Amino acid sequence: MTSKHTTLYRDKQNARLMGVCAGIADYTGIDLLWVRLGFIALIAMTSGGILPFYFLAGIALSKKPAHLYVDQDEQRYWQRVRQSPKRTAREIRARFRDVDRRLAEVETYYVTSNPRLSAEIERLR
């Protein structure tokens, strides 16, 4: 099952024609201008042979939901997930390790400054 965040959509809000290039730009995180210039270059190289595929994609792709992302940070996060899921998973694991390390430091601080709490924790182990 695919997430609504990892699906390619047509982006009608930033569309010039059908929103396919805008959807590809949103999906990949590449600037919309570069996607459009690349598509124009493809049209020139294929003598317009790519146009039927553009219109098929415009018909086949769903419209992007209005509130797909809460904010820009979430949008960038999902673009990174689509580009490199393994790298994103490594980043999340690293963040969790960092949070775990900081929590351990906080626990150590409170335990060493409070002998009664330290005894309670040892008794629970």
Secondary structure, 3 states (H helix, E strand, C coil): CCCHHHCCCECHHHCCCCCHHHHHHHHHCCCHHHHHHHHHHHHHHCCCCCHHHHHHHHHHCCECCCCCCCCHHHHHHHHHHHHCHHHHHHHHHHHHHHHHHHHHHHHHHHHHHCHHHHHHHHHHC
